[in-house]
């Protein structure tokens, strides 16, 4: 395990022995894993490409299922805390403000988690970052279940938050970089599917374990099972490093061997040609900025934090791409989804019993899964931008419905229906499509840092909601609180319309070129 994490002394920055293996070992590892498809100005990826790739798509599906187990554990934490917080508040005798802080500490920890995951993914590789992500997600829930004080519980929630933040960056990025273009959207969307399954499992655990001895401890403790299992499976030699990371780290032979094995020689040749062209453009840009000439070592360097900010200031095309990513990421959470995830049971307790509130929350989990299927069916037909826009409009209407539904305190069905409609609207667009969009919109050299910055910005809004919502609910009431949220959502509709462009239907390299053209037109 330790050898896999160490850098090889002769292989440059961020390379561990798994990535610097001999050609024989590389071919063995490559034989179990699909890789990105090719790019060409007029290249169409269809049945012919699938036939040449053989069973690569099936291998990609197996890998996507393995990584989905990671995000299932992330979703389980979201879902189980919804009910566990009610029981923790009673067990520890904490105040409403302390409950808010307990809920908000996770998205707060997600911010440094995205930064850490991004850095590890570029430095040690996507594979090592995935492994460390699983370790954090296994340790955190176990620590929470064993906590005897509020401070210990908060500390391990921070650990979970860092793990979730790292996973949001690394899992999406790895899947986008290693799956065929015609399957990339669906496989990347599986992350949100995993989150939804995890949330549903958390709701089921709440309803099933409520009333048993140490109920909330068992609810939280079960979250350690899946990440522990995935961490073991990642150690198998059939799980390789991302070929795009290998290429950007200077290991073209290994990247090419993987591409040829899984997408065929023609597609691999076209894809590598464009990657070399884009890398040369990056090197020339850096040489102009520094006044020097590019060196072979430069090909191993990914964009750093300062260089990412400098690129956004210097390059209006990249700035427009970053703005599009921030817009989508912020809309995903600022629309009010954290309120539903963490406080639906708390809100519904105003009109029904605790057990009935848990049952409605469990039904919310089923609705999320159902409408994720709708998103899977529409993703490649309607496109990313259309789904994001229509979802945000529907979420705005659902939030307005919630604001109106609390006028009559004796009505127990209308608020529950409002939460279900909100969840359905979020789950066919803003929920799953956001992860697809962020994994596609950034060029490879900026992908990890761009995703970290956009995901971090959205978590700031989640923190404000999780701290402010319980207080506003007590001070001004549900109607006024949800009315304010509806107004915010209306603004989000306008920002998506103005700044978000389409990324579907192309390889990652073609997406980068299209984004540059869109930014030029917008300017």
N, C-alpha and C positions, 0 to 999 in steps of 0.2 A: 504493500500500500504506500509506504513512504517513498520507495523508489519511483513509483508512478508520479509522485508529486514533485520530485526534485527536477531541477533543470540540468540538462546534460552539459558538462563543462565545455564541450566543443561544438555545440549545436545552436548557439545564439540565444537570444532572450526568449523566455517563456516556453522553451521546448523541453518536454519530459521524454523519457525513454520510449514511452508508448508511441510518441509521434516521430521519433527519430529512429525507428526500427529499420532493420535491414530490408532490402526489397522483398525477400521471401516472407518476412513477417508482415510487411505492409500488404502483400497480396492476400495473405491469410485473413487479415483484419478486413480488407476491402471486400472479400467475398461474401460478407454477411450484411453489407450495408449499401443502400442506394445513395446517390449523390445528386447535386443540382443538375438540372437539364441545361441544354445549351441555349445560345442566343444567336440570332441572325436577324438582319434588317427585315428579311422577308420570310424568315423561318417560321413554320407553323407546326406546333407540337400537337400531334393527334395520334391516330391509331398506329401509323407507321412507326413513330417514335416509341410508342408503348411496346410494339412487337420487338423492336430492336433491343429495348431495355430488358426484355424477358421478365424474370420474376423480381426485378428491382422494386417495382411498385409494391409487391407483397411484403418485401423486406422493410420498405419504408413504413408500411402500415403497422408492422410489428413493432418497429422502433417508436412510432407515434403512440401506440398503445402503452408501451413501457413508460414513456415520458409523461403520458397522461396520468399515470398513477401518481407521479410527483405532484401534479396540480390538483388531483383529487384530495390529497392531504391538505393542500392550501385551502381548498374550498370547504373541507370538513371543519377547519378551524373557524372560518367565517360563520358557518351554519351552527356549529355546536355552541359557540359563544352567545348566540342569540338567546338560547334558553338558559345556558349555564350562568349568564350574568344575573338573571332573576334569582337563581338559587344562591349564587355567591353573595349577592347583596344581603339576602336573609341570613346566610351562614356567618358572614364576617361583620354584619351590621354596619355597612358602609353607607355613605351619603350619596345622593344623586350625582353630585359633582365628581365624587370618586369613581362612580360607575362610568361617567363620561370619560374620565382620564384613563380608566382601564380599557375602554373600547378604543380610545384615540391613540394609545401608545403603540398599537400595531402599525397603523398607517404611518405614524411618525418614524418608526424603525424601518419601514419599507424604504424610506428615502435613502438613508445610508446603505441599505441592503442593495438597492439598484446600483449605487456607485461601486460598492465592493464587488458585486457580481460582474459588472461591466469590466472592471479592472482585471479581475481574475480571468475572465473569458478571453481578454486580449493578451494577458501576460503568460498564463499557463495553458490556455486553450479552453475550448468549450467543454470538453470532456471533464477536465479537472474541476471546472466551475460547477458543473452539474453534480459531481460527486460531493463537493463541499456543501452545496445547496441541500442535498439529501441528509447530510449529517446534521445540519442545523435544524431541519424540519423534524428530525427524529428526537433530538435532545430537548427541544423546546416544550412539546406537549408532555413529555414524561416529567420534566421539571415542574410544569404547571400543576400536574395532577398530584405531585408530592409536596406542593407548597403549603406551608402552615401559616404564613403571614401575607398580607396584601403586598408588601414590598417584594417578597420572593415571587409572588404571582406576576407582578409587573415586570420584574427582571426577566423571567422566562418568556413573557409575552414579547419582550424586546427581541429575544433570540428568535422566536417564531417570525416576527416582523422582518428581521434581517434576512431570514431564509426565504420568506415569501418574496421580498424585494429582489433578491438574487435570482430566484426562479422566474419571475416575470420577465426579466431580461434574457436569461440564458436559454430557457426552454424554447421560447419563441424563436430566438435567433438561430439556435441549433437546428430546429425543424425547418425553418425557412431556407437555411443554407445547404441542407442535405437531401431535400425532397424534390421530385420533379415539379416543373412549373405548373402543369395541369392538375397536380394534386396538392400543391403548396397551400392554397387557400383553405382547402378542407382539413388538411392535417394540422395547420396552424390553428384553425378554429377549434380543433379538438382540445386545445388548452382551456378554452372557455367551457367546453363540454365537460372536461374533467373537473373544473371549478364547480359547475352546476351539479354534477354527480356528488361531489364532496359536500356541497351545501345541503343537498337532499339527505345524504347519509347523516350529516350533523343534526338535521331536523328530526330524522327518525330516531337517532340516539337520544335526543332530548325527550321525545315522547315516550320512548321505551324504557329509559332508565330513570325517569322522574319518579321520586318516591322511594327508590331503593337506597340502601346504605351507601354513603359517600357517592351519591348519584353524580354530582357535577365533577368529581375527581375521575370517575370512570368515563364520563363523557369526554373529558379533555384527554385522558390518558390513551384512549384508543387511537388518537391521531398520530402516534409514533409508529404504528405498524407498517403502513405503506411505504413511507420514506426509508425505513430500515431495509425493507425488502428490495426496493429499487437500488439502494446503495450497493447491495451485494451483487445484483444483476449487472450493474454498470462495470464491475470488475472483470466481467467476461471479455475475452478477446474479440468477440463478435461485435462489440460496440466501439466503433472507431472515432477518430477525431474528425471534425468538420473539414471537408476538402477545401472549402473557401478559406478557412483559417490557415490550413497548411500552405495554400498558395500565397496568402498575404504574409505569412511568416517566412517565405522564401523556399519552401519545399515543393517546387513545381512537379517534380517527378512523382512524388507520393500522391499529390492532388490529381495529377493526370491519370495515374494508374487507377485510382478510384473512379474517376469520371468515365474512363474508357470501359471499365468493367460493368458499370451500371447504367450508362446512358448510350453506349455505343461510340464508335470512333468518330463518326461524323459530328454528332452533337457535342462530344467532348472537345473536338478540335475547334468548333465554332465558339463554344463557351470560353475556352482558354484564350482564344485570340482576343476576344473582347475584354476579358479580365486583364490581359497584358496591356491592351490599349488604355484601359482606364487607369491601371497602375502607373503607366508612363505619364499620363496626364497629371496624376497626383504628384509624381516625382518632379515634373517640370514646374508645377505650381509651387512646390516647396522650395525648389532651387531659386525661383524668382523672388520668393519672399525672403530667403536667407542670403541671396546674392552669391550662392555657390553653385556647385554642380552636383547632381545626384550620385550617390555611391551605391554599391551593391548592398551595403548594410541597410540602406534606407528602405529597401523592399520588405524588411522584416518589421518595420515600425508601423503600428496602428496610430490613429489619431488620439492624442492625449487630451486631457481636460482643457488645458490652456489653448492648445492648438484647435480644439473644436470650437471654443468661443471665438478665437481669432478668425477661423474660417467663416463663421457666421457673420462676423463684422465685415470681413474683406469680400466675401462672395455672396452677392444678393440671391443667387440661385439656391445655395445651401441654406441661407437664412429663410427663404420661402418654404423650403422643405421642412426645416425645423419648426417653423410656425404651423405648418399643416399637422405635423406630428403632435405638437403641444395642444392644438385645438381639439383633435380627436381624443387624446388621452384625458384632457381636462373634462370634456363633455361626458366621457364614460362615467365619471364619479360625481362631478359637480351637479349632475342632473338629479341626484338624490338617492342613488342606489345604496350607498352606505347606510342610509336611514332604514331602508327596507331590510338590509342584511342583518343589522344589529338591533334595531328597535321595533320591528313590526310586532313582536310579541308584547313589548312594553306598551305600545300604542293601543293594540287591540284589547289589552286587559281593561281598558277604560269602558268597553262595551260588552265584554264577555268574560268567562272564567279563564283562569290560567291554562287549564288543559285544552279548552276550546281554542285559545289563542295559539297554543303549540300546534294544534291540528291544522289550523288555517296556515300557519307558517310552513308546515310540512307540505300542504297543498301548493304553496308558492314554489317550493322546490320542484314539484312535478311540472308545474307550468313552465318554469325555466327550461327544463329539459325538452319539453314538447316544442317550444318555440325556437330552441336551438336547432331542432330538426328542420324547421321552416327556413331558418337562415342557411343551413347547409344546402337545401334545395335551391335557394334563390341566389346564392353568393356569386356563382359564375355567370348566371343569366342576367341578374339585375345590376351587378357591379357593387364595389365597395361604397362608393359615394352615395348612390341611391339608397342603399340600405341604411347608411348612417343618417342621412337626412330624414327619411321616413320614420325611422325609429325615434329620433329626437323630437319630431313633431308629435308622434303618438305619446311619448313620455310626457310632453308638456300638457297634452289634453288629460292624461291620466292623473297628473298632479293637481290640475284644476278640479277634477272630479273628487279627489281626496279632500281638497279644501272645502268643497261644498257638502261632502258627506257627513262631516262632523257637526253640522248645524243641529241635527236631531240626535241627542244623546241616547235615545231609546232604540235607534236603528242599528242593529248589530250586523246586518248583511251588507249595506252599502259601503262602509269603510273596507270590509274584507274584500269585496269585489273590486274596489279601487286599487288595493295592493296587488291583486291578481292581474288586473289590466296593466298596471305599471310594469309589473314583472314581465308580462308577455311582450310589451312594447320594447323594453330594454333588451330582451333576450334574442330578438331577431335582428338586431343591428348594433347598437352601442356596446352591448356586452361582448359578443364574440368577434365582431368585425374589427374592433379596435386593435386587438392583438394581431390580427392578420395585417392590418394596415401599417402598424408600426414596424413589423418585421420586414415589410416590403419597401417602405418609402425611402430608407436611408441607404447610401452607398456602403459597400462592405467595410471600407476603412473607417467609416464614421458610425457604423450600425450600432455597436455596443454602447458608445457614448451617447449617441442620439436617443436611443431607447431609454437609457438611464435618465437623461435630462427630462424627457417628456413624461415618463412615468413618475418621476419625483415631483414634477410640477403638479400633476393631478392629485398626488397624495396630500399636498398642502390643503386643497379644497376638501378632501375627505376628513382631514383632521379638524378643520373649522366646523364641518357639519357634525361630526361625532361629539365634539365638545359643546357646540352651541345648541344642537337640537333638543336634548333633554331639558336644558335650561329654558329655552323658548317654549317648549311644550308646557312646562309648569307655569311660566310667567304670563304668556299671552294666549296660549291655547292652540289646539291643533289646526283650526281653520286658518288663522292668520299665518301660522308657520308654513303650511303647505301652499298658501297663496303666494307667499314670498318665493317659495321654491318654483312655483309655476312661472313667475316672472323671470327668474334666472334662466329657466329652461327655454323660454322664448328668445332670450338673447343668444343662447347656445345654438339655436336653429340658424340664426343669422350668421354666426361665425363659421359654422360648418359650410353653409352655402358659399361664403366668400372665399375661404382659404383652402378647402379640401378638394383635391383632384383625384382622379381614378388611378389605381395601381394594378388592377387585375388583368389577367390574360397574357402576361409576359414573364420572361425570366427576370431575375433580380437586376441583371445588368441593363436590360432594356427599360426597366422601371426607372432606374437612375437617369437614363438619357431622357425619358419622357418627362420626368420631374424637372429636369433642367430646362427643357423646352417650355413647360408650363410656367415656370418661374420667369422666364424671359418674356413670355407673352403677358404675364401679370404685371411685370415691370413696365 
